[in-house]
Amino acid sequence: MAASQTTGTTQAQPATQPPKATRRSAKGLRTRMRIVDAAERLFGQNSYETVSQRDIADEAGVLIGLVTHHYPNKISLFDAVIARRAEELNSRRLERLKAVDQTVVDAIIDAFNEPLLELVGGKDEGWSNYARLMSKMAYSEVGLQATERYYGGTVKAFLDVLHAAMPGVDRMAVAHAFIYSIEILLTSIYMPGRFAAVAGLDAFEPDAREVYDTVRPFVLGGIKAL
């Protein structure tokens, strides 16, 4: 009888205390995001080839073992950086494309570029690091592969619409012009100092919106000249 009685000394586990596995998962997620944030900054400021996993560990303020635990090699970490924001950017671009007049070249090009400008101009400064990284992706094989993997479908969708809006123009010519327009914009915004000295200018960091407003007529004029 006595053994079956309850006493006031037994303390239940607090209801707000999450299971250990959940706590570990949350901590692991925070660590991964910290590592990816650091990688995004370094890959954006430098090049894929010159950044090491140890550099990223130092930037994130974690042990190198944590980096390699979550991302066994640099390629897997680079892939995680690109993948993290690709879905949102692709979604915004495709939604904008659906909403515009798809017979107007200007509207199609703006639908592709405006979502990135809006994200870069938002509160999440990580988008600036990400866009700076995107401006360099064409200069490495790893970057090209990631671009094709995560952005190929969206670029093709825009190319289909752009080609349809330019009847009689060779699709390959339209494709080249579209790809060049993307590269020109990203390079103009995020690598402005590359040719500044040649023009007798000091290095500068322009506002993304101002650059787009300047480059846009040039890009559209080139595409329409086809």
N, C-alpha and C positions, 0 to 999 in steps of 0.2 A: 504494500500500500504506500509506504513511505517512498519507495523507489519511483512510483508513478506520479508523485506530487511535483508540481513545478515550484520554483522559488523565484524571488525577485532578483536574483543575482545573475541570471542568464541574460546576456546582451545580444540582441540580434544584429546582423551585419547592416550598417546604415544603408537605407534604400538608395541614397544618392551615390554610393560607392560603385563605380563600374567594375565589371569583371576584369581580372588581370589581363586577359587576352585583349580586351577592348582597350585598356590603358596602353598596352604595348603597341597595338595597332595605331592608335592616335599619335603616340610618340614617334613611331616609325614614319608615319605620314609627314609629320612636321619636319623630321630630319631629311626626308627625301625632298620636300619642297625647299628647304634651306639649301640643300646641295644643288638642286636644279636652278634656283635663283642665282646662286654664285656662278654656276656654269654659264648661264645666260649672259651675265655681266661680262665674264671673261671672254667667252666666244665672240661677243659683240664688240669688245674693245680690241681684241687681237685677231688671231686666225685659229682655225681648228688645229692646224699642225703645231703651232707654238704653245698651246695650252696643254698642260699635263693634268692628270687626276690629282696629283699632289698640289698643284697650284689651286685647283678647285677646292680641295680640302682646306687649304690655308685660308682661302677667301671665305669659305663657309664657316670657318672656325671649328672644324670637326677633325677627328683623326682620319688618316688616309684609309684605315681599315673599314670605317663606316661607309666611305665612298665606294670602295670596291665591294663591300657587302651588298649594297643596294644596286650598284651598277658595275658589273664585273670588268668592263672595259670602257674606253673613252667613247667608242662608237655608240654603245647602248645609252650612255649619258647624253650624248649629243642628240640622239634620236628622241629621248625623253623631253629634251628642251624644245625641239621643233614640234613634237606631237602635242605638247600641253596647250598651246594657244591656237594650233591649226584649226581645230574643230570650230571654235568660236568665229575666227576670221572667215573661214569658208562659208559658214552658215550666214553670216551677215552679208557677205558678198552675193550669195545666191538669192537671198531674200530681196536685196536691193535690185538685183537684175530682174526679178519677177515684177517689180513695182514700176519699172521705167518703160518708156517707149523703146522697144527693141529694134526699131527701124532707124533710130538716131544714133550715129556713131558717138557723139559727145556724151550722150546719156549712158551708153554701154561702158565707155572708158571711166566715167565718173563712178559708175556703180561698182567697178572693180577697185578703184583707188580710195574713194571716200571712206569706206568702213575702216581701213587702216589708219587714215588720218584722224578719224574720230577716236579710235582706241588710243593712238599715240597721244592725243590731246586730252585724254581723260586723267583720272586720279591715279591709275596704276602705272607707275613709272617703269615697271617691267616691260611694258609694251614698247617703250623707246629702245630698251636694250635688245628686245626681240627684233624690232624692225632694223636696227643697226646690224644685227646678225644676218638678217635676210639679205641685206645689201651685199654681203660677202659670200653668200652661198653658191653663187655661180662660179666662184674662183677655186673651188675644191671639188674633187670627185665625191667625197662624202656629202657635201652640201647639195650637189646636183641630184644625188640619189634620194636624199631626204625631200628635196623640193618635188621631185617626180612622185614620190610615194604619198606625200601629204597634200600636195597642191595640184597635182596633175589633173585630177578630175574636174576641179573648179576652173582651171585655166582652159581646159578643153571645152567646157560648157560655155564660157565666155567667147572663145574663139568661134564656136559654131554660130553663135548669135551675131558676132561681129562680121563674119563672112557672109551670113545671110543678108546683113544690112548693106553689103557692098557687092551687089550682083555684077558679075562679069569680071571681078578681080580674082586672080589666082589665089587659091587658099594658102599656098606656101608663102606667098608675098604678104598676105594678111597676117599669117602666123609670125613671120619674122618681125613685122612692124609692131605687133602687139607685144612680143617678148622684148623688143628693144625699148618700147615705151615703159615697161615695168622696170627694166634695168636703169634707164635714164632717170626715172623718178627716184628710185631708191638710192642710186649713187649720188644724185644731186643733193638729197636731204642728208644722208648719213656719211658721205665721204667727200664733203665739199672742199676739204683742204688738199685734195690730191693734185689739183691743177692751179690752186690759188697763187702759188709762187710764180708760176709761168706767166700769169696775167698781172703780176706785180701787186698782188693782194696779200693782206695778212690772213692768217688762218682764221676761220670763223665758224660758228655753229648756228646756222640759220634756223628760223622757225619753219616747221614742216608745212604749215598751211601757206605761208608766204612763198615757199619754194614751189609748191604745187601750182599756185596761181600764176607764177612766172613760167614754169615749165609746160603747163597745160596747153597753151596755144601752140607751142613748138611741137609738142607730141601730136596733138590733133591735126595740125597742119601737115605733118609728115604722113600720117595715116591716110588722110583724105587725098593727099597727092597721088596715092596709088590709083 
